């Protein structure tokens, strides 16, 4: 999903704010993500819903079975708001 993003693309994006617990560790070295950016995505698939001129609405439909047939950002927005309200 993230690989299909282009500058100026319309979509719904759900990044998280990085803090001191947000880091990438490899070979015993930690890279604190907040040193690179204030916000980011947990993964490259589930946290973006994009509008493509050629493909329509693009998102990980397998991750969201309740909206797998969604064809507009309005439908997706309603679902997200519903889920946020449910978890309050």
C-alpha positions in Angstrom: 0.0 0.0 0.0 2.6 2.5 1.0 4.6 1.7 -2.1 1.7 3.0 -4.3 1.5 6.4 -2.5 2.4 9.4 -4.6 2.7 13.0 -3.7 -0.7 14.7 -3.9 -2.6 11.5 -3.7 -6.0 11.6 -2.0 -6.7 9.2 0.8 -7.3 8.5 4.4 -4.1 8.0 6.4 -3.9 6.7 9.9 -0.3 7.3 11.1 0.8 7.0 14.7 2.8 9.6 16.7 6.3 8.2 17.4 7.6 8.3 21.0 10.5 6.9 23.0 9.2 3.4 22.5 9.1 3.6 18.7 12.3 2.3 17.3 13.8 -0.1 14.8 16.5 -2.5 16.1 18.9 -4.3 14.0 22.3 -5.9 14.8 22.2 -4.6 18.3 21.7 -1.0 17.3 18.5 1.0 17.8 17.2 3.7 15.4 14.6 5.9 17.2 11.9 6.6 14.6 11.2 10.0 16.2 14.7 11.1 15.1 13.5 10.6 11.5 9.9 11.7 11.6 7.2 12.8 14.1 4.6 10.4 12.7 4.7 7.1 10.7 2.7 4.0 9.8 2.8 0.8 11.9 3.1 -1.2 8.7 2.8 -0.5 5.0 -0.5 -2.1 4.4 -3.3 -1.5 6.9 -3.2 2.2 7.7 -3.8 3.9 4.4 -6.8 4.0 2.1 -5.9 5.6 -1.3 -7.7 6.9 -4.4 -6.1 5.8 -7.6 -7.1 7.2 -11.0 -6.6 3.8 -12.6 -7.6 1.5 -9.7 -10.2 3.4 -7.7 -10.1 2.9 -4.0 -7.0 0.9 -2.9 -6.6 -0.6 0.6 -5.9 -4.0 2.2 -9.3 -5.4 1.7 -8.4 -8.7 3.5 -7.5 -6.7 6.6 -11.0 -5.1 6.6 -13.6 -7.7 5.8 -16.5 -5.5 6.9 -15.7 -3.0 4.1 -14.2 -5.2 1.5 -16.8 -3.9 -1.0 -16.2 -0.2 -0.2 -15.9 2.0 -3.3 -15.5 5.4 -1.8 -13.6 7.2 0.9 -16.9 8.2 2.4 -17.8 4.6 3.1 -14.4 4.0 4.6 -14.6 7.1 6.8 -18.0 6.0 8.2 -16.5 2.6 9.1 -13.4 4.2 10.8 -15.6 6.6 12.8 -17.9 3.7 13.8 -14.9 1.7 15.0 -13.4 4.6 16.9 -16.7 5.3 18.6 -17.2 1.6 19.4 -13.8 1.4 21.2 -14.3 4.5 23.4 
